[in-house]
Protein backbone atom coordinates (compact mmCIF):
# COMPACT_ATOMS: atom_id res chain seq x y z
CA UNK A 1 0.00 0.00 0.00
CA UNK A 2 1.61 3.21 -1.13
CA UNK A 3 -0.99 5.74 0.07
CA UNK A 4 -1.23 6.98 3.67
CA UNK A 5 -4.83 6.54 4.83
CA UNK A 6 -6.31 8.99 7.36
CA UNK A 7 -9.54 7.82 8.99
CA UNK A 8 -11.39 10.94 10.13
CA UNK A 9 -14.50 9.29 11.50
CA UNK A 10 -15.68 5.69 11.72
CA UNK A 11 -17.39 6.14 8.34
CA UNK A 12 -15.00 8.42 6.42
CA UNK A 13 -11.34 8.81 5.54
CA UNK A 14 -9.07 10.56 3.09
CA UNK A 15 -5.94 9.57 1.23
CA UNK A 16 -3.50 10.88 -1.32
CA UNK A 17 -3.45 9.42 -4.84
CA UNK A 18 -4.30 5.74 -4.94
CA UNK A 19 -3.19 3.29 -7.58
CA UNK A 20 -4.92 0.14 -8.76
CA UNK A 21 -2.60 -1.97 -6.61
CA UNK A 22 -3.96 -0.27 -3.46
CA UNK A 23 -7.56 -1.31 -4.06
CA UNK A 24 -7.27 -4.92 -2.84
CA UNK A 25 -5.65 -3.74 0.39
CA UNK A 26 -8.36 -1.13 0.93
CA UNK A 27 -11.08 -3.75 0.43
CA UNK A 28 -9.31 -6.06 2.91
CA UNK A 29 -9.16 -3.17 5.41
CA UNK A 30 -12.95 -2.84 5.23
CA UNK A 31 -13.40 0.23 3.03
CA UNK A 32 -16.61 -0.13 1.04
CA UNK A 33 -16.61 2.95 -1.21
CA UNK A 34 -14.09 5.18 -2.96
CA UNK A 35 -14.58 8.78 -4.06
CA UNK A 36 -12.07 10.15 -6.54
CA UNK A 37 -11.78 13.95 -6.34
CA UNK A 38 -8.90 14.22 -8.80
CA UNK A 39 -9.62 15.06 -12.43
CA UNK A 40 -8.09 12.72 -14.99
CA UNK A 41 -4.94 14.09 -16.57
CA UNK A 42 -4.01 16.38 -13.68
CA UNK A 43 -0.51 14.82 -13.70
CA UNK A 44 1.20 12.51 -16.15
CA UNK A 45 1.94 9.86 -13.51
CA UNK A 46 -1.57 9.46 -12.08
CA UNK A 47 -3.69 6.43 -12.99
CA UNK A 48 -6.86 7.03 -15.01
CA UNK A 49 -10.09 7.04 -13.04
CA UNK A 50 -11.47 4.30 -15.32
CA UNK A 51 -8.59 2.01 -14.29
CA UNK A 52 -9.28 2.69 -10.61
CA UNK A 53 -13.03 2.23 -11.08
CA UNK A 54 -12.39 -1.15 -12.70
CA UNK A 55 -10.14 -2.22 -9.81
CA UNK A 56 -12.74 -1.03 -7.29
CA UNK A 57 -15.47 -3.05 -9.01
CA UNK A 58 -13.23 -6.12 -9.13
CA UNK A 59 -12.84 -5.91 -5.34
CA UNK A 60 -16.48 -5.14 -4.54
CA UNK A 61 -16.03 -1.46 -3.73
CA UNK A 62 -18.51 1.22 -4.77
CA UNK A 63 -16.93 3.94 -6.92
CA UNK A 64 -17.85 7.61 -7.29
CA UNK A 65 -15.96 9.99 -9.58
CA UNK A 66 -16.32 13.61 -8.47
CA UNK A 67 -13.39 15.48 -10.02
CA UNK A 68 -12.65 18.89 -8.56
CA UNK A 69 -9.81 21.20 -9.56
CA UNK A 70 -7.73 21.94 -6.47
CA UNK A 71 -9.08 24.97 -4.61
CA UNK A 72 -11.94 25.43 -7.08
CA UNK A 73 -14.84 23.58 -5.47
CA UNK A 74 -18.29 24.99 -6.04
CA UNK A 75 -21.63 24.61 -4.27
CA UNK A 76 -22.61 21.81 -6.66
CA UNK A 77 -19.39 19.91 -5.82
CA UNK A 78 -20.05 20.22 -2.09
CA UNK A 79 -23.66 19.11 -2.50
CA UNK A 80 -22.58 16.13 -4.63
CA UNK A 81 -19.90 15.19 -2.10
CA UNK A 82 -22.38 15.35 0.79
CA UNK A 83 -24.83 13.24 -1.22
CA UNK A 84 -22.12 10.66 -1.91
CA UNK A 85 -21.38 10.46 1.81
CA UNK A 86 -25.09 9.91 2.52
CA UNK A 87 -25.67 7.29 -0.15
CA UNK A 88 -22.48 5.29 -0.65
CA UNK A 89 -21.83 2.23 1.51
CA UNK A 90 -19.67 3.22 4.48
CA UNK A 91 -16.91 3.52 5.28
CA UNK A 92 -16.06 5.87 2.41
CA UNK A 93 -12.51 6.79 1.43
CA UNK A 94 -12.06 9.96 -0.64
CA UNK A 95 -8.80 10.77 -2.37
CA UNK A 96 -7.03 13.33 -4.53
CA UNK A 97 -3.37 14.21 -5.08
CA UNK A 98 -2.56 14.79 -1.39
CA UNK A 99 -5.91 14.32 0.40
CA UNK A 100 -6.24 18.06 1.07
CA UNK A 101 -8.90 18.70 -1.57
CA UNK A 102 -10.93 15.73 -0.27
CA UNK A 103 -10.72 16.83 3.35
CA UNK A 104 -11.80 20.37 2.44
CA UNK A 105 -14.80 18.95 0.55
CA UNK A 106 -15.63 16.84 3.62
CA UNK A 107 -15.30 19.88 5.90
CA UNK A 108 -17.61 21.93 3.70
CA UNK A 109 -20.10 19.06 3.50
CA UNK A 110 -20.06 18.78 7.32
CA UNK A 111 -20.62 22.50 7.92
CA UNK A 112 -23.89 22.81 9.78
CA UNK A 113 -23.61 19.21 10.99
CA UNK A 114 -20.42 19.63 13.00
CA UNK A 115 -19.10 22.83 14.54
CA UNK A 116 -15.98 24.45 13.09
CA UNK A 117 -13.79 23.52 16.09
CA UNK A 118 -14.73 19.85 15.73
CA UNK A 119 -14.07 19.90 11.99
CA UNK A 120 -10.71 21.62 12.50
CA UNK A 121 -9.78 19.18 15.28
CA UNK A 122 -10.63 16.11 13.23
CA UNK A 123 -8.59 17.44 10.32
CA UNK A 124 -5.65 18.33 12.57
CA UNK A 125 -5.67 14.88 14.15
CA UNK A 126 -5.25 13.48 10.62
CA UNK A 127 -2.38 15.87 9.89
CA UNK A 128 -4.29 18.36 7.73
CA UNK A 129 -4.60 22.10 8.24
CA UNK A 130 -7.87 23.44 6.90
CA UNK A 131 -8.05 26.92 5.51
CA UNK A 132 -10.38 28.67 8.01
CA UNK A 133 -11.61 31.02 5.29
CA UNK A 134 -12.97 28.02 3.41
CA UNK A 135 -15.21 27.04 6.30
CA UNK A 136 -16.62 30.54 6.64
CA UNK A 137 -17.47 31.20 3.04
CA UNK A 138 -21.00 32.38 2.45
CA UNK A 139 -20.63 31.27 -1.17
CA UNK A 140 -18.65 28.04 -1.50
CA UNK A 141 -17.60 28.95 -5.04
CA UNK A 142 -14.03 30.11 -5.40
C-alpha positions in Angstrom: 0.0 0.0 0.0 1.6 3.2 -1.1 -1.0 5.7 0.1 -1.2 7.0 3.7 -4.8 6.5 4.8 -6.3 9.0 7.4 -9.5 7.8 9.0 -11.4 10.9 10.1 -14.5 9.3 11.5 -15.7 5.7 11.7 -17.4 6.1 8.3 -15.0 8.4 6.4 -11.3 8.8 5.5 -9.1 10.6 3.1 -5.9 9.6 1.2 -3.5 10.9 -1.3 -3.5 9.4 -4.8 -4.3 5.7 -4.9 -3.2 3.3 -7.6 -4.9 0.1 -8.8 -2.6 -2.0 -6.6 -4.0 -0.3 -3.5 -7.6 -1.3 -4.1 -7.3 -4.9 -2.8 -5.7 -3.7 0.4 -8.4 -1.1 0.9 -11.1 -3.7 0.4 -9.3 -6.1 2.9 -9.2 -3.2 5.4 -13.0 -2.8 5.2 -13.4 0.2 3.0 -16.6 -0.1 1.0 -16.6 3.0 -1.2 -14.1 5.2 -3.0 -14.6 8.8 -4.1 -12.1 10.2 -6.5 -11.8 13.9 -6.3 -8.9 14.2 -8.8 -9.6 15.1 -12.4 -8.1 12.7 -15.0 -4.9 14.1 -16.6 -4.0 16.4 -13.7 -0.5 14.8 -13.7 1.2 12.5 -16.2 1.9 9.9 -13.5 -1.6 9.5 -12.1 -3.7 6.4 -13.0 -6.9 7.0 -15.0 -10.1 7.0 -13.0 -11.5 4.3 -15.3 -8.6 2.0 -14.3 -9.3 2.7 -10.6 -13.0 2.2 -11.1 -12.4 -1.1 -12.7 -10.1 -2.2 -9.8 -12.7 -1.0 -7.3 -15.5 -3.0 -9.0 -13.2 -6.1 -9.1 -12.8 -5.9 -5.3 -16.5 -5.1 -4.5 -16.0 -1.5 -3.7 -18.5 1.2 -4.8 -16.9 3.9 -6.9 -17.8 7.6 -7.3 -16.0 10.0 -9.6 -16.3 13.6 -8.5 -13.4 15.5 -10.0 -12.7 18.9 -8.6 -9.8 21.2 -9.6 -7.7 21.9 -6.5 -9.1 25.0 -4.6 -11.9 25.4 -7.1 -14.8 23.6 -5.5 -18.3 25.0 -6.0 -21.6 24.6 -4.3 -22.6 21.8 -6.7 -19.4 19.9 -5.8 -20.0 20.2 -2.1 -23.7 19.1 -2.5 -22.6 16.1 -4.6 -19.9 15.2 -2.1 -22.4 15.3 0.8 -24.8 13.2 -1.2 -22.1 10.7 -1.9 -21.4 10.5 1.8 -25.1 9.9 2.5 -25.7 7.3 -0.2 -22.5 5.3 -0.6 -21.8 2.2 1.5 -19.7 3.2 4.5 -16.9 3.5 5.3 -16.1 5.9 2.4 -12.5 6.8 1.4 -12.1 10.0 -0.6 -8.8 10.8 -2.4 -7.0 13.3 -4.5 -3.4 14.2 -5.1 -2.6 14.8 -1.4 -5.9 14.3 0.4 -6.2 18.1 1.1 -8.9 18.7 -1.6 -10.9 15.7 -0.3 -10.7 16.8 3.4 -11.8 20.4 2.4 -14.8 18.9 0.6 -15.6 16.8 3.6 -15.3 19.9 5.9 -17.6 21.9 3.7 -20.1 19.1 3.5 -20.1 18.8 7.3 -20.6 22.5 7.9 -23.9 22.8 9.8 -23.6 19.2 11.0 -20.4 19.6 13.0 -19.1 22.8 14.5 -16.0 24.4 13.1 -13.8 23.5 16.1 -14.7 19.8 15.7 -14.1 19.9 12.0 -10.7 21.6 12.5 -9.8 19.2 15.3 -10.6 16.1 13.2 -8.6 17.4 10.3 -5.6 18.3 12.6 -5.7 14.9 14.1 -5.3 13.5 10.6 -2.4 15.9 9.9 -4.3 18.4 7.7 -4.6 22.1 8.2 -7.9 23.4 6.9 -8.0 26.9 5.5 -10.4 28.7 8.0 -11.6 31.0 5.3 -13.0 28.0 3.4 -15.2 27.0 6.3 -16.6 30.5 6.6 -17.5 31.2 3.0 -21.0 32.4 2.4 -20.6 31.3 -1.2 -18.6 28.0 -1.5 -17.6 28.9 -5.0 -14.0 30.1 -5.4 
